[in-house]
């Protein structure tokens, strides 16, 4: 019988694992979106209020432009092995 290990394949498209700071950001975003916040200005405010570190600049303050750039950089790094 052929069985598929879905847990092992859940993140197979990532070029690398998330760093601890990236995972903390992902967890915070899930929690924020779970409160039905969808406006990125409010998301940024919530990240600052929750004290979520910027993965590439620990100690920095989130801004809308910085949030957009950080998410783009993380996505590019995670897509790296696919040439995307």
ABEGO torsion letter per residue (X at the ends): XBBBBAAAAAAAABABBBBAAAAAAAAAAAAAAAAGBABAAAAAAAAAAAGBBBAABBGBBBBAAAAAAAAAAAAAAAAAAAGX
